[in-house]
Amino acid sequence: MALEKVTLFGLTIVAGRRIHYGPIDPAMSRHLMIEQGLVEGHIEPKPAFLVRNEELVQELERLQAKLRRRDLLLPDFARYEFYDRRVPADVYDGATLTHWLKTSPHVLTMAKSDLLRDGIGEPREDHFPDTLSIQHLELPLDYQYEPGSQQDGVTLSVPIEALNQVAPEPLGWLVPA
């Protein structure tokens, strides 16, 4: 969208009218749609592929926290290039994207390999469990990678009702990795 200003002999007749920018500058509209709508996720309503891609990014961000690394996930410009290679030049807004997706519904769905740097192997999931079994309890683990912060590391959440049932010995080393 853009704001239009209409003047007549220097006198403003209409100020701030919203108009579609796509027909005025399709190339810039396409660029903005990819950058702000798809990469940053501001397009509404969100298409199914974008919801799936955002979930995959969140999953890989959690994996980075588990591995205590920040270099696994490719930066935003790699996602921009992914969409730029696949979205046709005449698709420049939500309406044209929705229309085009009817013929190619899965072409914009990302895989892990589209978001991970080359040469990164898939870590074993059993090395970084989401829960920890202590006696008869299944307790959730939360991974944070914030060096120097109190929240850095692995946090085990124990309900207050079960606090006296958890011995301190198994908590010395929570996860195998």
C-alpha positions in Angstrom: 0.0 0.0 0.0 1.0 3.6 -0.6 -0.4 7.0 0.4 -1.6 9.1 -2.5 -1.7 12.9 -2.5 -3.8 14.6 -5.2 -3.2 18.3 -6.0 -4.7 20.8 -8.4 -2.6 23.8 -9.2 -0.6 23.3 -6.0 -3.7 23.0 -3.8 -4.0 19.6 -2.0 -7.4 18.1 -2.8 -6.8 14.6 -1.4 -4.1 13.8 1.2 -3.2 10.3 2.5 -5.5 8.2 0.4 -4.4 4.5 0.5 -3.8 2.9 -2.9 -2.3 -0.3 -4.1 1.3 0.2 -4.9 1.7 -3.0 -6.9 0.5 -1.7 -10.3 2.6 1.5 -9.8 5.9 -0.3 -9.2 5.5 -4.1 -9.4 9.2 -4.8 -8.9 9.5 -2.8 -5.7 6.1 -4.2 -4.5 7.4 -7.7 -5.1 10.6 -7.0 -3.2 8.6 -5.5 -0.2 6.2 -8.5 -0.3 9.0 -11.0 -0.1 11.1 -9.1 2.5 8.4 -7.8 4.9 5.5 -10.2 4.1 7.3 -13.6 3.7 10.7 -13.3 5.4 9.5 -11.1 8.3 6.1 -12.8 8.4 3.9 -9.7 8.2 1.6 -10.8 5.4 -2.0 -11.4 6.5 -3.7 -13.8 6.3 -0.7 -16.1 6.6 -0.6 -18.8 3.9 -0.1 -22.4 5.1 3.4 -22.6 3.7 4.5 -19.5 5.7 3.1 -20.9 9.0 5.0 -24.2 8.4 8.2 -22.3 7.5 8.0 -20.1 10.6 7.5 -23.3 12.8 10.5 -24.8 11.1 12.6 -21.7 11.9 11.4 -21.8 15.5 12.4 -25.5 15.7 15.8 -24.7 14.4 16.3 -21.8 16.8 15.4 -24.2 19.7 18.0 -26.6 18.2 20.6 -23.8 18.2 19.9 -23.2 21.9 20.3 -26.9 22.7 23.6 -27.1 20.8 24.7 -23.7 22.3 25.5 -22.3 18.9 24.3 -19.4 16.9 25.6 -20.4 13.5 23.3 -23.2 12.3 20.5 -21.1 10.9 21.1 -19.2 7.7 20.4 -15.4 8.0 17.3 -13.7 6.7 18.8 -12.9 3.3 19.0 -16.6 2.5 15.3 -16.9 3.1 14.8 -13.9 0.9 16.8 -15.6 -1.9 14.8 -18.8 -1.4 11.5 -16.9 -2.0 13.0 -14.7 -4.7 14.0 -17.7 -6.8 10.6 -19.2 -6.7 8.1 -16.4 -6.7 7.3 -15.2 -10.3 8.0 -11.6 -11.3 4.3 -10.8 -11.7 3.4 -11.8 -8.1 3.7 -8.6 -6.0 1.0 -8.7 -3.3 -1.1 -11.0 -1.2 -3.9 -11.3 -3.8 -1.5 -12.3 -6.6 0.4 -14.6 -4.3 -2.8 -16.4 -3.3 -3.9 -16.7 -6.9 -0.4 -18.1 -7.9 -0.3 -20.5 -4.9 -3.5 -22.3 -6.3 -1.4 -23.7 -9.1 1.8 -24.2 -7.0 0.8 -24.8 -3.4 4.0 -26.4 -2.1 6.7 -24.7 -4.0 7.4 -22.2 -1.2 7.5 -24.7 1.7 11.0 -24.9 3.1 12.9 -28.0 4.3 15.6 -28.0 7.0 18.2 -28.1 4.3 17.0 -24.7 3.0 17.6 -23.1 6.4 20.7 -24.9 7.8 24.2 -24.0 6.8 26.0 -26.6 4.6 28.0 -29.2 6.5 25.8 -29.2 9.6 24.9 -32.7 10.6 21.6 -33.5 12.2 22.2 -34.0 16.0 20.8 -37.0 17.7 17.5 -36.1 19.4 18.2 -38.4 22.4 21.2 -36.2 23.3 18.9 -33.2 23.7 15.6 -34.5 25.2 12.7 -32.2 25.7 11.7 -34.0 28.9 13.6 -35.8 31.7 12.3 -38.9 33.5 12.9 -38.9 37.2 11.2 -41.8 39.0 7.6 -41.7 37.8 7.7 -38.0 36.7 8.2 -36.7 33.2 9.5 -33.2 33.7 10.0 -30.6 30.9 13.4 -29.2 30.0 14.0 -25.7 28.5 17.2 -24.8 26.7 18.5 -21.2 26.7 21.6 -19.9 25.1 22.3 -16.6 26.7 25.9 -16.6 28.0 26.3 -14.5 31.1 22.6 -14.6 31.9 20.9 -16.4 34.8 18.7 -18.2 32.3 21.7 -19.6 30.3 21.8 -23.4 30.2 19.2 -26.1 30.7 16.2 -25.5 33.1 14.2 -28.3 34.6 10.7 -27.3 35.6 9.4 -29.2 38.6 5.9 -28.6 39.9 5.8 -27.6 43.5 3.8 -30.7 44.4 6.6 -32.9 43.2 9.5 -30.9 44.6 10.1 -33.3 47.5 10.1 -36.3 45.2 13.1 -35.2 43.1 16.5 -36.1 44.5 19.4 -33.7 43.7 21.8 -36.5 42.4 20.3 -37.0 38.9 20.2 -33.2 38.4 24.0 -32.8 38.3 24.1 -33.6 34.6 20.6 -33.2 33.0 21.2 -34.1 29.4 23.7 -36.6 27.7 25.1 -33.9 25.4 
